Amino acid sequence: MPHVEVLPIADVPRAFGARLRLARQEAGLSQDGLAKAMAECGFNWRQTTVAKTEAADRPVLFAEVVALSRILKTGIDEFLSEGTPLDSLLVELQRAVMDREKDVHNAEQRMHIARWNLHNTEVGLRLAQAFHAYRRDSDSGPLRADIELILEQYGESVTRAYGVFEAAMIPIPRVVDAEAKALQEAARVELAQYDRMSESDMESESGEWLLALASAAEGNKPAAAVSDQLSLGNGYRVHLAELLTDLVVEYVHA
């Protein structure tokens, strides 16, 4: 058994508080987390109780020491030792690593949000530029080509650029309807391909997928997975570009 230096009685409360703080931090518990763990053991502890105990501002019952020892997986005698500078450094570095890991996670989350915001802003800019060019030139050919290219690059985000459509005085329900019609047409085209397949090839296809296609081809709203798959097709983009172009021609004037 390792030797543990026993402290003078007068120093016990201070040393106990310091060792409790180190043990808590090493266990990765906040003061509130430790208080909740003690409450589960039947003690009326709050975050302030932990803070006062670590600061040696309250007397500690032996039963509380036993419970803390079990929660923190620390020997009771270890609460009565000062601990070495290396002990303190170890806990400090462990805590620092956990903090940096949280910083990295938060930074990655912020980066993901920033990229998504950039993506949506780029969509809005490209659409606004295409609409502006049409209003200036009144030429629907380049407009349709631009919309089709934007759809190819940004997918379904195009029909979610509500701010641009609203600024162009295009009713959002018309945009939603255009997307639904494009999905329906894409489902019809996809379903028609199966009519030309051999019986052996048909057997390898999923029955659920065929049923989903048939439902979408009838104009029913497809499930998200089906919609995502259909929107990848060139036919969907071409048809939607045509419908959106018609809307711009109808509502955007010089």
PyMOL commands that set and color helices and strands:
alter all, ss='L'
color gray80, all
select helices_A, chain A and resi 9-26+31-40+47-54+62-72+76-80+85-137+140-160+162-167+172-195+199-203+207-217+224-230+234-251
alter helices_A, ss='H'
color red, helices_A
deselect
rebuild
show_as cartoon
